Amino acid sequence: MPVQVIDGTPENLLPSHLQKVDLKYLQMGCDQANKYFQGTVILSYPLTKLVNGTEFFKIVLQESENSCSKTSTINVLFFGRLAGDCGKVVHQGIYAKPSIVTASETASMPVAPKYTYTPLNHLKGGTIVNLYGAVKFFKPPYISKGTDYCSVVTIVDQSNVKLTCTLFNGNLDALPKIYKIGDIVRFHRIKIREYNNQMQGITGIGFASLTFDGTVGAPIVPRTSSKSYSFTEEEQKTIEELRTWAASNLLVCEPTAKLSGVQPMLFFDLTCQLVGKAEVDGSSFLLKVWDGTKCPYPSWKVLVEESDLEGDKVLICRLRNLIVDILVYDNHVKLAKSLKVGSFLRIYSLHTKQASAENQPNVSYVEFHLHGGTCYGRGIRVLPENNPDVKELKAFMDSVNLTEFQNVESMSSMELDGIFSNLSHQSYSQRCQQLSVTVLTDHQHLDDTALNTILNSSVPQQYRIRAKLRTFKPEKLYQSVKLYCSKCNSLQEVPNDDDFDLILRDCAATAPNPEVHNSLWYDSAVWDTENQGQRKIAVHFVKHDELLQEPEDTLIMVQGATLKEIRKLSRRFKCIIPVRSTKEDLELLDLSAPFLLQGKIWHYGCKQCSNQKTIQNLSSLAEEEPSWEPTEIAQVLGIEPLQYVFVMKFTLDDGTGALDAYLFDYEKFFQIPASEVLTSSLLQEKMEMIMNILCPPGTKLDDLPWLECFIKSYNVKDGMEQQVCYQIYDTVVAEDVI
């Protein structure tokens, strides 16, 4: 058997001919067949298969007995049957002794790894740390701009310093299971970066988390989807101390409420059980919930086809006077569809709104909305049945006398259902007839304002409008993509390929300086081009831990290449930085050229705001396992990055008036990245298709579709005069349009 788990002292059980070797003495090309290395598994990767079907498994071992060594970790790669066997028994925190070359004897014994935790006031940018904190604010997980889930959490500790962390993972269960403010979290291997003089936390390789109830005296039971983690008595003491501190110093002002305590125009968190659900339209979804108490106001009943309603119809009928209907909008719809009837939920930042029936204006009722967006932590969390709040809620529900609520009504259930079903049917029909081609992502509680009212109002203000897109500029949509500096608020055109090629050819006229080739953190290769006047190309491969990475993970610095050659290299390597050589060092080109190329995306810097630093600063990123994020590269090189944005002018008309509103957007409105449009014919076609739906050519104003938008007014100085401008914000194109 190639892999064995050993109980006892490894030295006494290993074959006597094996010689232990320290990591610092390992050398390339030497025979290591009769040697072994001892260390702790600090990171293990999922078992995968290579293209040819061979199983592959990778771990990172840390030398525990020689931690002062310059290199204290080593990557160990397993292939074939050995990979499968290792993947079953090797986990993070395992103390392992594998044979490095043959791996014919691998021994391991579990020990509790010792972790060091960093106080929040001792954090430094560019580090990876372990930490504890109490949750001051959080956003439940939501689908990010890509395919991953995202969660945002702000934590504090006894140092009174706060840290906001943005956490991503393709697996929803891998994100921290935070249910309320005051929960305690433990983050392992979280990456710290500095941005705008503030520390931020982001997920990196090996990130893991545990979450604990923050209530003083509550059982210390970690919430996690991981099957392997360590937790010591010392850490239990840390949690208890943090709980006590948070109870006295952390202002926990959760707007929680029971349905029996709701009021109109209230934002609150609701813990409830889902008893029914149904799709309403493309941008909204119905949840039927109860919490065992009765809403003091008549609540609306959203009309849906009985065949569309999922849930126990008999139970829904029994609970009809305790159930409330909640409409969930926009980005929350996908999660709402996935909820299982019968599950327990916590709905954050739920909004109640008072309304009245058109046919009976004296009869008012309350609507329940979960608006789009994630502001104020808005979202939905599924609570496990062992959650203390769920246990309390279930016990209360079991004690409710349902007969009492079925017989005592100020108005008969049939009458109420008739009023609100008719109202819902009317509003739903109107919505279907005049469905907007755009969706609001926030502030849905604002009422529509006519454009003629806006044109005669003071500045600055924010409005919700419903209008039609009469015209737009530029008509050639690719011309709408600009480069924007968030520091000086300047806009500029995206440089064309010919300008970049000229800069590259000018640099290629100077031969690479061999004195700056090869260093501790990069290896250099130089070759002559054929039939081009002996032009030389130099490629400098940035290393990590003094080793080269796989091409798809590697950053290279290129000198002397043409645009065509750089494009060819960008298909193979992750990142490219164009450089030239001086007598002393490599240096960046003028910022008229991109400072970084990632595939087809070129990253530019602001000439006015950048304060360029030496290329040697890149070595600090290479020390950690680099992800080569453009923002991190820009930061260490002293570059203020320019962002790709869409800039367009929309002429909006609602029949009462018309105004020009500017669209200034990165990728939210069209849900297309501005950085990718110029190099993708498919995205250009998609954008053209969207605009043809928003503003069909040759269509009369009355036949144009409606756009629901948020716009804000502001003043701009034009010489000595002030001009009023309007900008669209918090608005996206509806999913069925895209």
C-alpha positions in Angstrom: 0.0 0.0 0.0 1.6 3.3 -1.1 0.1 5.5 1.7 -0.2 4.6 5.4 -1.6 6.4 8.4 0.6 5.7 11.4 -0.2 5.8 15.1 2.8 6.3 17.3 6.2 7.9 16.8 7.0 8.0 13.0 10.7 7.7 13.5 10.3 4.3 15.1 8.1 2.9 12.4 9.9 4.1 9.2 12.4 1.9 7.5 15.9 2.3 9.1 17.6 3.0 5.7 15.7 6.3 5.3 17.6 9.5 6.2 15.7 12.6 7.4 16.6 15.7 5.4 15.9 19.4 6.1 14.2 21.4 3.4 17.0 23.8 3.0 19.4 21.0 2.0 17.2 19.7 -0.9 18.8 20.3 -4.3 17.7 19.8 -7.9 19.3 16.9 -9.6 20.3 15.0 -6.4 19.1 11.5 -5.6 16.5 11.7 -2.8 15.3 8.1 -3.0 16.5 7.1 0.5 15.5 10.4 2.2 12.4 11.7 3.8 11.0 15.2 4.7 8.8 15.9 7.8 6.2 18.6 7.8 2.6 19.7 8.4 0.0 19.8 5.6 -1.0 23.5 5.6 -2.9 23.3 2.3 -4.4 20.5 0.2 -6.1 20.9 -3.2 -9.0 18.9 -4.5 -8.3 15.6 -6.2 -8.5 16.3 -9.9 -7.8 14.6 -13.3 -5.4 15.7 -15.9 -6.4 15.9 -19.6 -5.1 12.4 -20.2 -7.3 11.1 -17.3 -4.5 10.6 -14.8 -5.5 11.5 -11.2 -3.6 14.4 -9.7 -3.3 15.6 -6.1 -1.3 18.5 -4.6 -0.4 19.4 -1.0 1.8 22.1 0.6 3.9 20.9 3.5 5.4 23.3 6.0 8.6 22.3 7.8 7.7 22.5 11.5 11.2 21.8 12.9 13.1 24.3 10.8 10.7 27.3 10.5 13.6 29.8 10.5 14.7 28.5 7.2 14.4 30.9 4.3 12.2 28.4 2.5 9.8 26.7 4.9 7.3 25.1 2.6 7.4 22.6 -0.3 4.8 21.6 -2.9 4.3 17.9 -3.1 2.6 16.5 -6.3 1.0 13.0 -6.5 0.0 11.2 -9.7 -2.1 8.2 -10.6 -3.1 5.7 -7.9 -1.0 7.4 -5.3 -2.9 10.6 -5.9 -6.2 8.8 -5.2 -4.9 7.1 -2.1 -3.4 10.4 -0.7 -6.6 12.3 -1.4 -8.5 10.0 0.9 -6.3 10.3 4.0 -4.4 13.6 3.7 -6.0 16.7 5.1 -5.0 20.2 6.3 -3.4 20.2 9.7 -2.0 16.7 9.3 1.6 16.0 10.3 3.1 14.1 7.4 6.4 12.4 6.4 6.3 11.6 2.7 9.2 10.3 0.6 9.9 13.2 -1.7 10.8 11.4 -4.9 9.4 7.9 -4.9 6.7 8.6 -2.3 6.7 4.9 -1.7 6.3 5.3 2.1 4.2 8.2 3.4 3.4 8.3 7.1 1.1 10.7 8.8 -0.3 11.3 12.3 -2.9 13.9 13.3 -1.9 16.7 15.6 -3.6 20.0 16.4 -1.8 22.6 14.4 -0.8 25.8 16.2 -2.2 28.9 14.6 -1.3 32.5 15.4 -4.1 35.1 15.3 -3.5 38.7 14.4 -5.3 41.6 16.2 -7.1 43.9 13.7 -4.9 46.8 14.7 -1.8 45.0 13.6 -2.8 44.1 10.1 -0.5 45.0 7.2 -1.2 45.1 3.5 0.1 42.2 1.4 0.0 39.7 4.2 -2.1 36.5 4.8 -3.3 36.1 8.4 -5.6 34.3 10.7 -8.0 36.4 12.8 -11.0 36.5 15.1 -13.7 39.2 15.1 -17.3 40.1 16.0 -19.6 40.8 13.2 -20.6 44.5 13.0 -22.3 44.4 9.6 -22.8 41.7 6.9 -24.5 41.0 3.6 -25.9 37.5 3.1 -24.3 35.7 0.2 -25.5 36.8 -3.2 -24.5 36.0 -6.8 -21.5 38.2 -7.8 -20.8 39.6 -11.2 -19.3 36.3 -12.2 -20.4 32.8 -11.2 -19.2 32.9 -7.6 -21.2 33.8 -4.5 -20.1 36.9 -2.6 -20.5 37.8 1.0 -19.4 41.1 2.6 -18.8 41.2 6.4 -17.3 43.9 8.6 -15.7 42.7 11.8 -14.3 44.4 14.9 -12.3 43.2 17.9 -11.0 44.5 21.3 -8.7 46.9 19.5 -11.8 48.8 18.2 -10.4 48.5 14.7 -12.8 47.4 12.0 -12.1 45.3 8.9 -14.4 44.9 5.9 -13.9 41.6 4.1 -15.2 40.7 0.6 -15.4 36.9 0.4 -16.0 34.9 -2.8 -16.6 31.2 -3.4 -18.3 29.1 -6.1 -19.7 27.0 -3.3 -22.4 28.8 -1.2 -21.8 26.6 1.8 -18.1 27.5 1.9 -18.9 31.1 2.9 -19.2 32.1 6.5 -22.6 31.1 8.0 -23.4 34.4 9.6 -27.0 34.9 10.8 -27.0 38.1 12.8 -24.9 41.0 14.0 -22.8 40.0 16.9 -21.8 36.6 15.6 -18.2 35.6 16.1 -16.1 34.6 13.1 -12.7 32.9 12.7 -10.9 33.4 9.4 -7.9 31.4 8.4 -5.6 32.4 5.6 -7.4 35.6 4.7 -5.5 38.0 2.4 -5.1 41.6 3.6 -4.6 44.5 1.2 -4.5 48.2 1.6 -6.8 50.4 -0.4 -7.4 54.1 0.1 -5.4 54.0 3.4 -7.8 51.3 4.8 -7.2 47.6 5.3 -9.4 45.1 3.4 -9.8 41.4 3.7 -10.3 39.2 0.6 -10.4 35.4 0.1 -7.2 33.7 -1.1 -5.9 30.2 -1.6 -6.8 28.1 1.4 -9.3 30.5 3.0 -11.5 28.8 5.6 -13.9 30.1 8.2 -15.8 29.1 11.3 -18.8 31.1 12.7 -20.1 31.0 16.3 -23.2 32.4 18.0 -22.2 35.7 19.6 -24.6 35.4 22.6 -22.8 35.3 25.9 -23.2 31.9 27.5 -24.5 30.2 24.3 -22.9 26.8 23.4 -19.7 27.2 21.4 -20.5 25.2 18.4 -18.8 26.1 15.1 -20.9 26.6 11.9 -19.0 25.3 8.9 -19.4 23.0 6.0 -15.8 21.7 6.4 -15.3 18.2 7.7 -11.8 18.8 8.9 -10.8 21.7 11.2 -9.1 22.2 14.5 -10.4 24.0 17.5 -8.5 24.3 20.8 -9.5 25.2 24.4 -7.4 28.4 24.0 -9.6 29.5 21.1 -12.7 28.7 23.1 -11.4 31.2 25.7 -10.8 33.7 22.8 -14.4 33.4 21.7 -15.8 33.9 25.3 -13.7 37.0 25.7 -14.8 38.4 22.4 -18.4 37.7 23.2 -18.2 39.5 26.5 -16.4 42.5 24.9 -18.9 42.7 22.0 -21.9 42.6 24.4 -20.6 45.8 26.1 -19.0 47.6 23.1 -20.8 46.5 20.0 -24.0 48.3 19.3 -26.3 45.5 18.3 -29.4 47.3 17.0 -31.0 44.6 14.8 -34.4 45.8 13.5 -36.0 42.4 14.2 -39.7 42.2 14.5 -42.6 39.7 14.6 -45.4 40.0 12.1 -47.6 41.1 15.1 -45.4 44.1 15.6 -45.0 45.4 12.0 -45.9 49.0 11.1 -46.2 50.6 7.6 -43.0 52.1 6.2 -40.8 49.8 8.3 -37.5 48.1 7.4 -36.9 45.1 9.6 -35.5 41.5 9.8 -38.0 38.7 9.9 -37.4 35.1 11.1 -40.2 32.9 9.6 -41.1 29.6 7.9 -41.8 29.3 4.2 -45.1 27.6 3.4 -45.6 28.5 -0.2 -43.9 30.1 -3.2 -44.7 31.0 -6.8 -43.2 32.9 -9.8 -45.0 36.2 -10.5 -43.1 37.6 -13.4 -39.6 37.8 -14.7 -38.3 40.2 -12.0 -40.4 39.2 -8.9 -41.2 36.1 -6.9 -43.8 35.3 -4.3 -43.0 33.9 -0.8 -45.8 32.9 1.6 -44.4 32.9 5.1 -45.6 32.9 8.8 -44.0 33.2 12.2 -46.9 32.2 14.4 -48.2 35.8 15.0 -50.8 37.8 13.2 -50.1 41.0 11.3 -52.2 43.8 12.9 -53.1 45.2 9.4 -54.8 43.5 6.6 -52.1 42.3 4.2 -52.2 42.0 0.4 -52.8 38.7 -1.3 -50.8 38.4 -4.5 -52.8 36.7 -7.2 -51.1 33.7 -8.9 -52.5 30.7 -10.7 -53.2 27.8 -8.3 -51.1 25.5 -10.5 -48.1 27.8 -10.1 -48.2 27.8 -6.3 -45.9 25.3 -4.7 -46.7 24.2 -1.2 -49.2 22.2 0.9 -52.6 23.7 -0.2 -54.4 22.4 2.9 -51.8 23.9 5.2 -51.8 27.2 3.4 -55.6 27.3 3.8 -55.4 26.5 7.5 -52.8 29.3 8.0 -54.4 31.8 5.7 -55.0 34.4 8.3 -51.4 34.2 9.7 -49.6 34.0 6.3 -48.3 37.1 4.7 -47.3 37.4 1.0 -43.8 38.8 0.3 -42.7 39.9 -3.1 -39.0 39.4 -3.8 -37.4 41.4 -6.6 -34.5 41.3 -9.0 -31.2 39.8 -7.8 -33.0 37.9 -5.0 -35.3 36.0 -7.3 -32.8 33.3 -8.2 -32.3 32.4 -4.5 -36.0 32.6 -3.8 -36.7 30.1 -6.5 -34.3 27.6 -4.9 -35.8 27.8 -1.4 -37.5 24.6 -0.1 -41.0 24.9 1.2 -40.9 24.2 4.9 -37.5 25.7 5.4 -36.9 28.4 8.0 -35.7 31.8 6.8 -34.3 35.1 8.0 -35.2 37.8 5.6 -33.1 40.9 6.1 -34.2 44.5 5.5 -37.8 43.6 4.6 -39.9 46.6 3.8 -43.6 47.2 4.7 -45.6 49.7 2.6 -49.1 51.0 3.2 -51.5 51.1 0.2 -55.3 51.2 -0.4 -57.6 49.5 -2.8 -58.6 51.5 -5.8 -62.3 50.4 -5.6 -62.4 50.9 -1.8 -60.1 53.9 -0.9 -61.1 53.7 2.8 -59.7 50.2 3.1 -55.9 50.2 3.6 -53.6 47.2 3.7 -49.8 46.5 4.1 -47.5 45.2 1.3 -44.3 43.3 2.1 -41.3 43.9 -0.3 -37.8 42.6 -0.4 -36.3 45.1 -2.9 -33.4 44.4 -5.2 -29.8 45.1 -4.4 -27.8 44.3 -1.3 -27.8 47.7 0.5 -28.2 47.6 4.3 -27.5 43.8 4.2 -30.7 43.1 2.2 -31.1 39.4 1.4 -32.3 36.0 2.5 -30.6 33.3 4.7 -31.8 29.7 5.2 -31.5 28.8 8.9 -30.7 25.3 10.0 -33.2 23.5 12.3 -30.7 23.4 15.1 -30.4 27.2 15.1 -31.5 28.5 18.6 -33.9 31.0 17.0 -35.5 28.3 14.9 -35.9 26.0 17.9 -37.6 28.9 19.7 -39.8 29.7 16.7 -40.9 26.1 16.2 -41.8 25.7 19.9 -43.9 28.9 19.6 -45.6 27.8 16.4 -46.5 24.4 18.0 -48.3 26.3 20.8 -50.5 28.5 18.4 -54.2 27.8 18.5 -55.1 28.1 14.8 -58.8 27.9 15.4 -58.7 31.2 17.3 -57.3 33.0 14.2 -59.8 31.4 11.8 -62.9 32.6 13.6 -62.2 36.1 14.8 -62.0 38.6 12.0 -62.9 42.2 11.6 -63.8 41.4 8.0 -64.5 38.0 6.6 -61.6 36.2 4.9 -63.6 35.9 1.8 -64.2 39.7 1.7 -60.5 40.5 2.3 -59.4 38.0 -0.3 -61.8 39.5 -2.8 -60.6 43.0 -2.3 -56.9 42.2 -2.4 -57.0 39.5 -5.1 -58.9 42.0 -7.3 -56.3 44.7 -6.5 -53.4 42.3 -7.2 -55.0 41.2 -10.4 -55.4 44.8 -11.6 -51.8 45.8 -10.8 -50.4 42.6 -12.2 -52.3 43.0 -15.4 -51.1 46.6 -15.8 -47.6 45.5 -15.1 -47.8 42.8 -17.8 -49.2 45.3 -20.3 -46.5 47.9 -19.6 -43.6 45.8 -18.3 -40.4 47.9 -18.1 -37.3 46.8 -20.0 -35.2 47.9 -17.1 -35.1 46.9 -13.5 -34.4 49.0 -10.3 -31.7 47.6 -8.0 -32.5 49.8 -5.0 -34.7 52.5 -3.5 -37.9 50.9 -4.8 -39.9 52.7 -2.1 -39.5 56.0 -4.0 -42.5 57.1 -6.0 -42.3 58.1 -9.7 -41.7 61.7 -10.5 -42.8 63.4 -13.8 -40.0 64.8 -15.9 -41.6 68.3 -16.0 -41.5 68.3 -12.2 -37.8 67.3 -12.2 -36.9 70.0 -14.8 -38.4 72.7 -12.5 -36.9 71.3 -9.2 -33.9 72.5 -7.2 -30.5 70.7 -7.5 -29.2 68.2 -6.4 -31.9 65.6 -5.9 -32.7 61.9 -6.6 -35.7 60.7 -8.5 -37.4 57.6 -9.7 -38.9 58.0 -13.2 -40.8 56.0 -15.8 -40.0 57.2 -19.3 -39.2 56.2 -22.9 -35.8 56.4 -24.6 -36.3 58.7 -27.5 -32.6 58.9 -28.8 -29.2 57.9 -27.6 -25.5 58.9 -28.4 -23.1 57.7 -29.6 -24.9 55.7 -32.3 -21.7 53.6 -32.9 -21.9 51.8 -29.6 -18.2 50.8 -29.4 -17.4 54.6 -29.1 -19.2 54.6 -25.8 -16.3 52.8 -24.0 -14.0 55.3 -22.3 -11.2 55.2 -19.7 -12.0 56.8 -16.3 -9.8 57.9 -13.4 -11.7 57.7 -10.1 -9.0 59.9 -8.4 -9.1 63.0 -10.7 -12.5 62.2 -12.4 -10.9 62.5 -15.9 -12.2 60.7 -19.0 -10.1 59.8 -22.0 -10.4 57.8 -25.2 -9.1 54.2 -25.2 -5.8 54.2 -27.2 -5.9 52.3 -30.5 -3.7 49.3 -31.4 -1.5 51.3 -33.8 -0.4 53.7 -31.1 0.7 50.9 -28.8 2.5 49.1 -31.7 4.5 52.3 -32.4 5.6 52.6 -28.8 6.7 48.9 -28.8 8.7 49.4 -32.0 10.4 52.4 -30.7 11.5 50.4 -27.6 12.6 47.5 -29.8 15.1 49.8 -31.5 17.2 49.6 -28.3 18.7 46.2 -27.5 18.0 44.6 -24.1 20.7 45.3 -21.5 22.2 41.9 -20.4 23.3 43.4 -17.1 19.7 43.5 -15.8 18.9 39.9 -17.0 18.2 37.3 -14.3 17.7 38.1 -10.7 16.5 36.5 -7.5 12.9 37.0 -8.5 12.9 36.5 -12.3 14.7 34.4 -15.0 15.4 35.9 -18.4 15.5 34.5 -21.9 16.7 36.4 -25.0 16.5 35.4 -28.6 17.0 37.0 -32.1 14.2 37.5 -34.5 14.7 36.1 -38.0 15.0 38.5 -41.0 14.3 41.6 -38.9 17.7 43.2 -38.6 18.7 40.9 -35.7 16.1 42.5 -33.3 16.3 40.9 -29.9 13.4 39.9 -27.7 13.8 39.5 -23.9 11.3 37.7 -21.8 11.7 37.9 -18.0 9.7 35.1 -16.1 8.7 36.1 -12.6 9.3 33.3 -10.1 7.6 32.3 -6.8 9.6 30.8 -4.1 12.5 30.8 -6.5 10.6 28.5 -8.8 8.8 29.1 -12.1 5.1 28.6 -12.2 2.9 27.1 -14.9 2.5 29.4 -17.9 -1.2 30.0 -17.2 -0.2 31.3 -13.7 2.9 33.2 -14.7 3.6 37.0 -15.1 6.2 37.8 -17.7 7.9 41.1 -18.5 8.6 41.5 -22.2 11.1 43.8 -24.0 11.6 44.3 -27.8 8.5 42.5 -29.0 6.0 43.8 -31.5 2.2 44.0 -30.8 1.7 40.8 -32.8 4.3 38.9 -30.8 2.9 40.2 -27.5 -0.6 39.0 -28.5 0.8 35.6 -29.2 2.4 35.4 -25.8 -0.8 36.6 -24.1 -2.5 33.5 -25.3 -0.1 31.4 -23.2 0.8 33.5 -20.2 -1.5 34.9 -17.5 -0.1 38.5 -17.4 2.3 40.5 -19.5 4.1 43.8 -18.5 5.8 45.6 -21.4 9.2 46.9 -20.2 12.5 48.4 -21.4 15.9 48.3 -19.9 18.1 51.0 -18.6 21.7 50.8 -17.4 20.5 49.8 -13.9 17.2 48.1 -14.2 14.0 47.3 -16.1 11.3 49.9 -16.2 7.8 50.4 -17.3 7.0 52.1 -20.6 5.3 55.5 -20.9 1.7 55.3 -19.5 0.4 56.0 -23.1 0.9 52.2 -23.3 -0.9 49.7 -21.1 1.1 48.8 -18.0 -0.4 45.3 -17.9 -2.0 42.9 -20.4 -4.3 40.0 -19.3 -5.5 38.0 -22.3 -7.5 40.5 -24.4 -7.9 43.1 -21.6 -5.3 45.9 -21.5 -4.9 47.9 -18.3 -3.9 51.6 -18.4 -2.8 54.0 -15.8 -3.6 57.7 -15.3 -0.6 59.9 -16.2 -1.7 62.7 -13.9 -2.3 60.7 -10.8 0.3 57.9 -11.0 3.5 58.1 -9.1 5.5 55.3 -10.8 7.8 53.1 -8.6 10.6 50.8 -9.6 9.8 47.5 -11.2 11.6 45.8 -8.3 8.5 46.4 -6.2 6.9 43.4 -8.1 9.1 41.1 -6.1 7.0 41.7 -3.0 4.0 40.2 -4.8 6.1 37.2 -6.0 7.0 36.3 -2.4 3.4 35.2 -1.6 1.7 32.8 -3.9 0.7 35.5 -6.4 -2.7 35.9 -7.9 -1.5 38.7 -10.1 -4.6 40.9 -9.6 -4.4 44.1 -11.7 -5.2 46.3 -8.7 -2.4 44.8 -6.6 0.1 45.1 -9.5 -0.9 48.8 -10.0 -0.6 49.5 -6.3 3.0 48.2 -5.9 4.0 50.0 -9.1 2.6 53.3 -8.0 0.0 53.4 -10.8 -3.5 54.9 -10.5 -5.4 52.4 -12.7 -7.9 53.7 -15.3 -11.3 51.9 -15.4 -13.2 51.0 -18.5 -16.7 52.6 -18.5 -19.7 53.1 -20.7 -20.5 56.8 -21.3 -23.8 57.5 -23.1 -26.4 60.2 -23.4 -30.0 59.1 -23.2 -32.8 61.5 -24.2 -35.8 60.4 -22.0 -39.4 61.4 -22.6 -42.5 60.6 -20.4 -45.1 62.7 -22.2 -44.8 65.6 -19.6 -41.3 66.6 -20.7 -37.9 65.5 -22.0 -34.4 65.6 -20.5 -30.9 64.3 -21.3 -29.5 61.9 -18.8 -26.0 60.5 -18.8 -25.3 56.8 -18.4 -21.9 56.3 -16.6 -21.5 52.6 -15.9 -18.8 49.9 -15.6 -20.8 46.8 -16.3 -24.0 47.0 -14.2 -26.5 48.6 -16.6 -25.9 46.3 -19.6 -24.5 43.5 -17.4 -21.6 43.5 -19.9 -18.0 44.3 -18.8 -16.9 47.5 -20.5 -13.4 46.2 -20.5 -14.3 43.3 -22.9 -16.6 45.0 -25.4 -13.8 46.4 -27.7 -12.3 43.0 -28.2 -15.4 40.9 -28.5 -17.7 41.0 -31.6 -20.2 38.9 -29.7 -20.5 41.4 -26.9 -20.8 44.2 -29.4 -23.7 42.4 -31.1 -25.3 41.8 -27.7 -25.1 45.4 -26.8 -26.5 46.5 -30.2 -29.4 44.0 -29.7 -30.1 45.5 -26.2 -30.2 49.0 -27.5 -32.5 48.0 -30.4 -34.9 46.7 -27.7 -34.6 49.8 -25.5 -34.9 52.2 -28.5 -36.2 50.3 -31.6 -35.2 52.3 -34.7 -38.0 53.9 -36.7 -40.5 53.4 -33.8 -43.0 56.1 -32.8 -42.7 57.5 -29.2 -46.1 55.9 -28.2 -44.9 52.5 -29.2 -41.5 52.6 -27.5 -41.0 50.4 -24.4 -41.0 51.9 -20.9 -37.8 52.3 -18.9 -37.9 52.6 -15.1 -34.8 54.5 -13.9 -33.3 56.3 -11.0 -31.7 59.6 -12.0 -29.9 62.3 -9.9 -29.5 65.9 -10.7 -26.3 67.8 -10.2 -24.6 71.1 -11.2 -21.6 71.4 -13.5 -19.6 74.6 -14.1 -19.3 75.6 -17.7 -17.1 78.6 -17.6 -18.8 81.2 -15.4 -22.2 79.5 -15.8 -23.7 76.5 -14.0 -25.4 73.8 -16.0 -27.8 71.2 -14.6 -27.0 67.6 -15.6 -28.8 64.3 -14.9 -27.2 60.8 -14.4 -28.8 57.4 -14.5 -27.9 55.1 -11.5 -29.0 51.9 -9.7 -30.7 50.7 -12.9 -30.1 47.5 -15.0 -31.5 46.1 -18.2 -34.1 43.4 -17.4 -33.0 39.7 -17.6 -35.6 38.9 -20.3 -34.1 41.6 -22.5 -30.6 40.3 -22.1 
